[in-house]
Amino acid sequence: MSKRKVSACLVALYTAIMLFAGCIPEDSLQWSKDGSKGIYIKDGALYLVDGITGNLTQIAQKETTIIWPAISSDGSQFAFGQIVKVENFSDAFSQLLPAQKKEIENHAQILKQKILAEGIKDANLPAHDDSANEQHACWVDRFLVEKADNQLTQKIGGEVIKKTKEKELALYQLVLAPTADPNNKKIVMSSSRQLWRQKFSPDSKILAWLVDSINGKTFEAGFDLHIANLSQNTNPFYIATAIACTYDFRHDSRAIAYLSPENVFFKDQKLVLGTLVEQTVIDSDGKFLITSEKIGITKEYAGVIYNCWMSVSYARDNRIFFSSTKMNLPSSKIDTEKGSVFCSDTLTGTVSDILPQIALEFTQGNFYLFQLSHDSRKILLPGNKNTLGIYAMGPDIESSKILVDVNESFGDDSPPKLVPQWKGQNHVSCLVSEKSHYLTADPNTPARRKEIVILNDKGNLVQVLSKSWPDELLEF
């Protein structure tokens, strides 16, 4: 595809529904493929969950971990991002990836030359570019004053240097541990920028994660994709820039699919054309293709209007599901099409809109949080105010069902408090209100609190998973 930009005015007609920066659910409950083990994050505290009993094992304290941790498909490992306050700058800097060190050093050198030429104004270091990542800017400032020579020190002044050194600085560490021995933690890498959405390959041999893009502020510019080969003792590798927040591994673990913008510089144009990309990381002989010199083989399957909150999920039979904005050209100002879930057939090259209008209306804009079942035949669709439905595809369409309807809704019009997930083949975990019929026979006599329940795909209660959990873990 050519590097064409789309008029922001035109795109706004179709993408208003997707501009919800900062409204992404921060708490989550993820499951191993068979649903026997889960990982739960609430307000930055982390817990392993026994999928049968609901018993919890606490891994990290409140406000110490980062959203979207991961558990491997076989339930043997989990990964999460932890936040560490920097006490010793030199030690923390030495832990960063070589590419991040180089970026910080280069930008600090640019800042130094600016200060030597223009001096200090208002007793502050010069501001960084408006689109610069805030965490990166803090590391650049700190590196600058820590490494300042006599000439630069005189230009900056002792007061500014002291103030800069006193500012809190965070190190973000990717942690890996076995579920059988959760205290046996291994730090996979350390980052100067925040980590997001860790994910294991289906064979549990590769771990992927996202890092805030350096080209823009969090929740605007997308995320940089990195992977580590857990079966080899090698350094992590960067493989893509500014992708959307939800990516997926192919079922054979040999490739990753993601949505990528054609223009990674978001300062002047936030709404651009993008592409559904599949990147092969393991060849047919099992060889790991990613090195410091190459990033594997990429294929492009569909053109999209890019937004960093779009989602991708592999289905069976060489298909990739993804959320995106509908757009017809030529277009009038009265067009009302918005977004949907689409299916790309990687063999035929065709792209199909999966959701009927009634399903889209039910989601009220939450279609980007769709969850595909393990057999690729059903889609979990979060609706407005924490309602929930299942859309069954193909010959199973008659089994589509609303699990939580508007009579049991709660909260505001933002995305769900806890994104529903498939637990095993035919079970679903979700958060329900105190008046839910899954908790009380009489809606006029509500239960004591909200609960996380396990339902089957017929809409029957299987278990109140959180029955023994402390109240603070269910305060939504």
TAVEN-V535141 format. One record per residue. N is the residue number from 1. RES is the residue in three letters. PHI is phi in whole degrees, 0 to 359 (999 if undefined). NEAR is the number of other ideal C-beta (glycine too) atoms within 12 Angstrom. Layout:
# TAVEN-V535141
<<N | RES | PHI | NEAR> <N | RES | PHI | NEAR>>
This chain:
# TAVEN-V535141
<<1 | MET | 999 | 21> <2 | SER | 283 | 11> <3 | LYS | 277 | 15> <4 | ARG | 268 | 17> <5 | LYS | 259 | 24> <6 | VAL | 254 | 32> <7 | SER | 306 | 19> <8 | ALA | 299 | 19> <9 | CYS | 295 | 14> <10 | LEU | 292 | 23> <11 | VAL | 297 | 33> <12 | ALA | 301 | 23> <13 | LEU | 299 | 27> <14 | TYR | 252 | 32> <15 | THR | 246 | 35> <16 | ALA | 303 | 21> <17 | ILE | 293 | 33> <18 | MET | 258 | 38> <19 | LEU | 267 | 25> <20 | PHE | 230 | 25> <21 | ALA | 307 | 20> <22 | GLY | 89 | 15> <23 | CYS | 254 | 22> <24 | ILE | 279 | 32> <25 | PRO | 299 | 30> <26 | GLU | 266 | 27> <27 | ASP | 267 | 33> <28 | SER | 206 | 42> <29 | LEU | 227 | 46> <30 | GLN | 250 | 40> <31 | TRP | 236 | 39> <32 | SER | 294 | 33> <33 | LYS | 300 | 29> <34 | ASP | 273 | 22> <35 | GLY | 78 | 32> <36 | SER | 281 | 23> <37 | LYS | 225 | 37> <38 | GLY | 224 | 42> <39 | ILE | 228 | 44> <40 | TYR | 239 | 43> <41 | ILE | 239 | 42> <42 | LYS | 221 | 37> <43 | ASP | 54 | 24> <44 | GLY | 84 | 25> <45 | ALA | 270 | 31> <46 | LEU | 237 | 43> <47 | TYR | 220 | 40> <48 | LEU | 273 | 38> <49 | VAL | 239 | 43> <50 | ASP | 282 | 25> <51 | GLY | 290 | 33> <52 | ILE | 264 | 21> <53 | THR | 265 | 20> <54 | GLY | 83 | 30> <55 | ASN | 296 | 19> <56 | LEU | 249 | 31> <57 | THR | 235 | 24> <58 | GLN | 283 | 24> <59 | ILE | 253 | 34> <60 | ALA | 214 | 32> <61 | GLN | 281 | 16> <62 | LYS | 304 | 20> <63 | GLU | 65 | 18> <64 | THR | 246 | 24> <65 | THR | 235 | 40> <66 | ILE | 250 | 40> <67 | ILE | 299 | 36> <68 | TRP | 69 | 36> <69 | PRO | 288 | 45> <70 | ALA | 221 | 45> <71 | ILE | 235 | 44> <72 | SER | 291 | 38> <73 | SER | 302 | 30> <74 | ASP | 274 | 23> <75 | GLY | 76 | 30> <76 | SER | 273 | 26> <77 | GLN | 221 | 37> <78 | PHE | 221 | 45> <79 | ALA | 220 | 46> <80 | PHE | 204 | 45> <81 | GLY | 260 | 41> <82 | GLN | 246 | 36> <83 | ILE | 256 | 30> <84 | VAL | 238 | 27> <85 | LYS | 288 | 17> <86 | VAL | 283 | 30> <87 | GLU | 258 | 13> <88 | ASN | 239 | 16> <89 | PHE | 298 | 29> <90 | SER | 299 | 15> <91 | ASP | 296 | 15> <92 | ALA | 294 | 28> <93 | PHE | 298 | 29> <94 | SER | 294 | 16> <95 | GLN | 275 | 24> <96 | LEU | 290 | 33> <97 | LEU | 297 | 32> <98 | PRO | 307 | 19> <99 | ALA | 295 | 25> <100 | GLN | 291 | 35> <101 | LYS | 302 | 25> <102 | LYS | 297 | 19> <103 | GLU | 299 | 32> <104 | ILE | 297 | 38> <105 | GLU | 298 | 23> <106 | ASN | 297 | 19> <107 | HIS | 289 | 31> <108 | ALA | 293 | 33> <109 | GLN | 294 | 21> <110 | ILE | 297 | 22> <111 | LEU | 295 | 36> <112 | LYS | 299 | 29> <113 | GLN | 297 | 17> <114 | LYS | 294 | 24> <115 | ILE | 293 | 31> <116 | LEU | 297 | 21> <117 | ALA | 276 | 13> <118 | GLU | 245 | 15> <119 | GLY | 80 | 18> <120 | ILE | 253 | 29> <121 | LYS | 240 | 15> <122 | ASP | 58 | 12> <123 | ALA | 57 | 16> <124 | ASN | 221 | 19> <125 | LEU | 295 | 36> <126 | PRO | 303 | 30> <127 | ALA | 290 | 19> <128 | HIS | 276 | 28> <129 | ASP | 305 | 23> <130 | ASP | 304 | 16> <131 | SER | 267 | 25> <132 | ALA | 290 | 33> <133 | ASN | 296 | 36> <134 | GLU | 295 | 29> <135 | GLN | 295 | 36> <136 | HIS | 298 | 41> <137 | ALA | 299 | 34> <138 | CYS | 296 | 31> <139 | TRP | 292 | 42> <140 | VAL | 297 | 40> <141 | ASP | 300 | 37> <142 | ARG | 293 | 35> <143 | PHE | 299 | 37> <144 | LEU | 302 | 38> <145 | VAL | 282 | 34> <146 | GLU | 292 | 27> <147 | LYS | 256 | 25> <148 | ALA | 296 | 28> <149 | ASP | 276 | 16> <150 | ASN | 299 | 8> <151 | GLN | 297 | 12> <152 | LEU | 291 | 28> <153 | THR | 301 | 23> <154 | GLN | 295 | 16> <155 | LYS | 292 | 27> <156 | ILE | 284 | 35> <157 | GLY | 96 | 22> <158 | GLY | 298 | 16> <159 | GLU | 295 | 17> <160 | VAL | 292 | 28> <161 | ILE | 299 | 27> <162 | LYS | 298 | 14> <163 | LYS | 297 | 19> <164 | THR | 293 | 34> <165 | LYS | 290 | 26> <166 | GLU | 277 | 15> <167 | LYS | 291 | 23> <168 | GLU | 293 | 17> <169 | LEU | 230 | 34> <170 | ALA | 250 | 30> <171 | LEU | 249 | 36> <172 | TYR | 251 | 40> <173 | GLN | 246 | 35> <174 | LEU | 270 | 44> <175 | VAL | 247 | 37> <176 | LEU | 235 | 35> <177 | ALA | 206 | 32> <178 | PRO | 281 | 24> <179 | THR | 293 | 32> <180 | ALA | 287 | 16> <181 | ASP | 216 | 16> <182 | PRO | 296 | 29> <183 | ASN | 278 | 15> <184 | ASN | 274 | 15> <185 | LYS | 271 | 23> <186 | LYS | 234 | 22> <187 | ILE | 274 | 23> <188 | VAL | 283 | 37> <189 | MET | 196 | 36> <190 | SER | 237 | 33> <191 | SER | 225 | 44> <192 | SER | 277 | 42> <193 | ARG | 241 | 45> <194 | GLN | 297 | 36> <195 | LEU | 262 | 44> <196 | TRP | 217 | 41> <197 | ARG | 35 | 42> <198 | GLN | 285 | 47> <199 | LYS | 206 | 42> <200 | PHE | 269 | 38> <201 | SER | 292 | 35> <202 | PRO | 304 | 25> <203 | ASP | 272 | 25> <204 | SER | 65 | 29> <205 | LYS | 264 | 27> <206 | ILE | 235 | 45> <207 | LEU | 241 | 45> <208 | ALA | 243 | 48> <209 | TRP | 200 | 45> <210 | LEU | 247 | 42> <211 | VAL | 232 | 46> <212 | ASP | 312 | 41> <213 | SER | 293 | 40> <214 | ILE | 283 | 39> <215 | ASN | 274 | 32> <216 | GLY | 190 | 36> <217 | LYS | 284 | 29> <218 | THR | 305 | 31> <219 | PHE | 74 | 28> <220 | GLU | 236 | 33> <221 | ALA | 265 | 39> <222 | GLY | 87 | 44> <223 | PHE | 224 | 46> <224 | ASP | 273 | 43> <225 | LEU | 262 | 46> <226 | HIS | 234 | 41> <227 | ILE | 219 | 44> <228 | ALA | 227 | 34> <229 | ASN | 273 | 29> <230 | LEU | 288 | 28> <231 | SER | 277 | 17> <232 | GLN | 231 | 19> <233 | ASN | 273 | 10> <234 | THR | 237 | 18> <235 | ASN | 290 | 20> <236 | PRO | 296 | 36> <237 | PHE | 234 | 34> <238 | TYR | 277 | 37> <239 | ILE | 229 | 37> <240 | ALA | 202 | 36> <241 | THR | 248 | 31> <242 | ALA | 57 | 38> <243 | ILE | 279 | 46> <244 | ALA | 290 | 43> <245 | CYS | 285 | 40> <246 | THR | 243 | 38> <247 | TYR | 241 | 44> <248 | ASP | 206 | 39> <249 | PHE | 271 | 36> <250 | ARG | 294 | 31> <251 | HIS | 298 | 26> <252 | ASP | 271 | 21> <253 | SER | 68 | 31> <254 | ARG | 267 | 29> <255 | ALA | 213 | 37> <256 | ILE | 236 | 48> <257 | ALA | 248 | 43> <258 | TYR | 203 | 48> <259 | LEU | 255 | 49> <260 | SER | 232 | 42> <261 | PRO | 281 | 41> <262 | GLU | 282 | 28> <263 | ASN | 242 | 28> <264 | VAL | 272 | 29> <265 | PHE | 260 | 24> <266 | PHE | 261 | 35> <267 | LYS | 298 | 19> <268 | ASP | 261 | 15> <269 | GLN | 220 | 26> <270 | LYS | 277 | 32> <271 | LEU | 247 | 32> <272 | VAL | 226 | 35> <273 | LEU | 292 | 31> <274 | GLY | 218 | 42> <275 | THR | 218 | 38> <276 | LEU | 278 | 44> <277 | VAL | 244 | 40> <278 | GLU | 244 | 33> <279 | GLN | 243 | 38> <280 | THR | 280 | 27> <281 | VAL | 245 | 40> <282 | ILE | 231 | 29> <283 | ASP | 278 | 16> <284 | SER | 295 | 11> <285 | ASP | 266 | 8> <286 | GLY | 85 | 17> <287 | LYS | 276 | 17> <288 | PHE | 285 | 27> <289 | LEU | 272 | 26> <290 | ILE | 273 | 34> <291 | THR | 224 | 19> <292 | SER | 291 | 14> <293 | GLU | 261 | 9> <294 | LYS | 219 | 17> <295 | ILE | 240 | 24> <296 | GLY | 88 | 28> <297 | ILE | 250 | 21> <298 | THR | 246 | 25> <299 | LYS | 230 | 24> <300 | GLU | 251 | 25> <301 | TYR | 245 | 36> <302 | ALA | 202 | 35> <303 | GLY | 268 | 29> <304 | VAL | 220 | 43> <305 | ILE | 270 | 47> <306 | TYR | 284 | 43> <307 | ASN | 213 | 44> <308 | CYS | 290 | 48> <309 | TRP | 261 | 38> <310 | MET | 289 | 44> <311 | SER | 236 | 41> <312 | VAL | 228 | 45> <313 | SER | 212 | 40> <314 | TYR | 287 | 36> <315 | ALA | 248 | 33> <316 | ARG | 286 | 22> <317 | ASP | 59 | 19> <318 | ASN | 61 | 23> <319 | ARG | 246 | 36> <320 | ILE | 232 | 45> <321 | PHE | 266 | 45> <322 | PHE | 206 | 49> <323 | SER | 266 | 47> <324 | SER | 195 | 44> <325 | THR | 267 | 40> <326 | LYS | 284 | 30> <327 | MET | 204 | 30> <328 | ASN | 248 | 16> <329 | LEU | 235 | 18> <330 | PRO | 297 | 8> <331 | SER | 225 | 21> <332 | SER | 253 | 12> <333 | LYS | 288 | 11> <334 | ILE | 265 | 7> <335 | ASP | 299 | 18> <336 | THR | 242 | 17> <337 | GLU | 297 | 23> <338 | LYS | 232 | 33> <339 | GLY | 229 | 39> <340 | SER | 197 | 38> <341 | VAL | 254 | 39> <342 | PHE | 240 | 38> <343 | CYS | 236 | 35> <344 | SER | 255 | 37> <345 | ASP | 272 | 21> <346 | THR | 286 | 28> <347 | LEU | 273 | 12> <348 | THR | 268 | 13> <349 | GLY | 82 | 17> <350 | THR | 275 | 16> <351 | VAL | 234 | 26> <352 | SER | 234 | 21> <353 | ASP | 280 | 28> <354 | ILE | 272 | 37> <355 | LEU | 269 | 33> <356 | PRO | 287 | 21> <357 | GLN | 300 | 17> <358 | ILE | 296 | 15> <359 | ALA | 289 | 31> <360 | LEU | 297 | 32> <361 | GLU | 296 | 21> <362 | PHE | 295 | 33> <363 | THR | 291 | 37> <364 | GLN | 52 | 29> <365 | GLY | 96 | 32> <366 | ASN | 269 | 43> <367 | PHE | 300 | 42> <368 | TYR | 292 | 44> <369 | LEU | 263 | 40> <370 | PHE | 301 | 47> <371 | GLN | 231 | 38> <372 | LEU | 275 | 35> <373 | SER | 291 | 32> <374 | HIS | 296 | 30> <375 | ASP | 268 | 21> <376 | SER | 65 | 27> <377 | ARG | 254 | 28> <378 | LYS | 224 | 36> <379 | ILE | 236 | 45> <380 | LEU | 281 | 45> <381 | LEU | 236 | 45> <382 | PRO | 293 | 41> <383 | GLY | 250 | 37> <384 | ASN | 292 | 28> <385 | LYS | 54 | 28> <386 | ASN | 65 | 37> <387 | THR | 279 | 35> <388 | LEU | 207 | 45> <389 | GLY | 225 | 41> <390 | ILE | 243 | 39> <391 | TYR | 255 | 39> <392 | ALA | 264 | 28> <393 | MET | 260 | 31> <394 | GLY | 64 | 21> <395 | PRO | 292 | 9> <396 | ASP | 268 | 19> <397 | ILE | 303 | 19> <398 | GLU | 292 | 11> <399 | SER | 271 | 21> <400 | SER | 301 | 27> <401 | LYS | 205 | 27> <402 | ILE | 269 | 28> <403 | LEU | 273 | 39> <404 | VAL | 232 | 40> <405 | ASP | 264 | 25> <406 | VAL | 296 | 17> <407 | ASN | 293 | 15> <408 | GLU | 245 | 31> <409 | SER | 286 | 28> <410 | PHE | 200 | 30> <411 | GLY | 88 | 25> <412 | ASP | 256 | 14> <413 | ASP | 272 | 19> <414 | SER | 283 | 22> <415 | PRO | 303 | 36> <416 | PRO | 301 | 44> <417 | LYS | 295 | 35> <418 | LEU | 220 | 39> <419 | VAL | 292 | 36> <420 | PRO | 300 | 43> <421 | GLN | 223 | 39> <422 | TRP | 286 | 36> <423 | LYS | 241 | 39> <424 | GLY | 75 | 29> <425 | GLN | 286 | 18> <426 | ASN | 231 | 26> <427 | HIS | 248 | 36> <428 | VAL | 227 | 45> <429 | SER | 255 | 40> <430 | CYS | 202 | 48> <431 | LEU | 266 | 47> <432 | VAL | 235 | 45> <433 | SER | 280 | 36> <434 | GLU | 297 | 23> <435 | LYS | 265 | 26> <436 | SER | 296 | 34> <437 | HIS | 291 | 25> <438 | TYR | 287 | 37> <439 | LEU | 247 | 31> <440 | THR | 217 | 22> <441 | ALA | 282 | 13> <442 | ASP | 237 | 12> <443 | PRO | 298 | 20> <444 | ASN | 280 | 10> <445 | THR | 238 | 12> <446 | PRO | 293 | 21> <447 | ALA | 292 | 25> <448 | ARG | 292 | 16> <449 | ARG | 200 | 26> <450 | LYS | 294 | 34> <451 | GLU | 219 | 35> <452 | ILE | 265 | 46> <453 | VAL | 244 | 37> <454 | ILE | 250 | 37> <455 | LEU | 244 | 38> <456 | ASN | 270 | 26> <457 | ASP | 286 | 34> <458 | LYS | 267 | 18> <459 | GLY | 93 | 27> <460 | ASN | 260 | 17> <461 | LEU | 288 | 27> <462 | VAL | 258 | 26> <463 | GLN | 194 | 29> <464 | VAL | 270 | 28> <465 | LEU | 298 | 40> <466 | SER | 268 | 39> <467 | LYS | 306 | 23> <468 | SER | 261 | 18> <469 | TRP | 282 | 28> <470 | PRO | 294 | 16> <471 | ASP | 303 | 14> <472 | GLU | 295 | 17> <473 | LEU | 274 | 31> <474 | LEU | 233 | 32> <475 | GLU | 270 | 19> <476 | PHE | 241 | 31>>
